[in-house]
Amino acid sequence: MTTPAERYRDRLPLDSGWPVVSLGEGSTPLIPAPRISARLGVDVHLKLESANPTGSFKDRGMTIAVSQALADGARAVICASTGNTAASAAAYAARAGIPAVILQPEGAVALGKLMQARAVGARVLEVRGTFDQALAAARELGERGTHVLVNSVNPYRIQGQKTAAFELAEALGGPPDVLALPYGGGGNTRAYALGFEEWGEAMPRIIAGEAAERATTLASAIRIAEPVHRAEAEAAITASGGSVVSLTDDELLAAWRELAEREGVFCEPSSAAGVAALARVELEPGSRVVCVITGHGLKDPAAVERATVAPLQVDPDPDAIAAAAG
Ligand SMILES: *Cc1c(COP(=O)(O)O)cnc(C)c1O
């Protein structure tokens, strides 16, 4: 299997002779979404970034960032994270044989992601403070040189993440007309814009779905009050002819349900933001649309508990079961 680092080596800032730290990321499925397509009157495909090794697109950037950190002689990596960056950093650090320090804002992390970081042996510290305060502390340690910061301000993250755009252009025989994705910190939006720009054909119209209540949304992966990449991400969206769509939690959950129940795709709530945002913009009939499904549903079991019906209890009796099954 070829990884993005191998496939797109000439398009990545990799020093020759680098050992690439890989868990087999990239080459994720691109599947049609026939029911969503029929509802919107366009041709929608879903890029399942949830199929990456730790269950989110963060792995595309982390393979490059951790490889560079190793090449630079790093002894440890550090990040502040509400979840998927932590899960990914922890796994790639374990793979590289170096420690990972994970700073989590108190009580703000989805269960599956926290378990992933713990399982692979990361040093998980719960910070009494906000995400922004945790990030400031991680940055300071990065500047002191004791730890390499692998948050998305690390430029190698965006370099790695841009490979998803290359995969889309290859799979579709050119960029899609529209790219719809969640907008948290904006790093991934920047990465796709960079990838399509370097690809050199047309730039898709970028539709970025953010939480209307950024600080409190149930979609924890986009619960980011101050997007670090706001200026660059929004400039790229505007230049593409696209827009930022602010979504309520009800809109996010409706799209999450449609993906799960109508397309069989179980993602975390944030990952439904692209699909949710499409309902709020004008779309050229028949145009080719890709929605990025950023993270796997198993990461956030609490969201499922809130949004779905609990199992009924029945006796082991065929008639009772048939009646209860409806
Ligand atoms: C990180 C993440 C996002 C947000 O991406 P940004 O680059 O911060 O905009 C969205 N969904 C999931 C599942 C994520 O892990």
The ligand as an SDF file (V2000), in Angstrom:
LIG
                    3D

 15 15  0  0  0  0  0  0  0  0999 V2000
  -10.1910   18.6370   13.5210 C   0  0  0  0  0  0  0  0  0  0  0  0
  -11.5450   18.2730   13.0730 C   0  0  0  0  0  0  0  0  0  0  0  0
  -12.4030   19.1810   12.4400 C   0  0  0  0  0  0  0  0  0  0  0  0
  -12.0480   20.6210   12.2460 C   0  0  0  0  0  0  0  0  0  0  0  0
  -10.9970   20.8360   11.3580 O   0  0  0  0  0  0  0  0  0  0  0  0
  -10.2410   22.2640   11.3200 P   0  0  0  0  0  0  0  0  0  0  0  0
   -9.0310   21.9880   10.5440 O   0  0  0  0  0  0  0  0  0  0  0  0
   -9.9570   22.6110   12.7510 O   0  0  0  0  0  0  0  0  0  0  0  0
  -11.1710   23.2410   10.7200 O   0  0  0  0  0  0  0  0  0  0  0  0
  -13.6260   18.7460   11.9900 C   0  0  0  0  0  0  0  0  0  0  0  0
  -14.0180   17.4740   12.1870 N   0  0  0  0  0  0  0  0  0  0  0  0
  -13.2290   16.5690   12.8060 C   0  0  0  0  0  0  0  0  0  0  0  0
  -13.7500   15.1870   13.0140 C   0  0  0  0  0  0  0  0  0  0  0  0
  -11.9730   16.9370   13.2560 C   0  0  0  0  0  0  0  0  0  0  0  0
  -11.2170   16.0310   13.8780 O   0  0  0  0  0  0  0  0  0  0  0  0
  1  2  1  0
  2  3  1  0
  2 14  2  0
  3  4  1  0
  3 10  2  0
  4  5  1  0
  5  6  1  0
  6  7  2  0
  6  8  1  0
  6  9  1  0
 10 11  1  0
 11 12  2  0
 12 13  1  0
 12 14  1  0
 14 15  1  0
M  END
$$$$
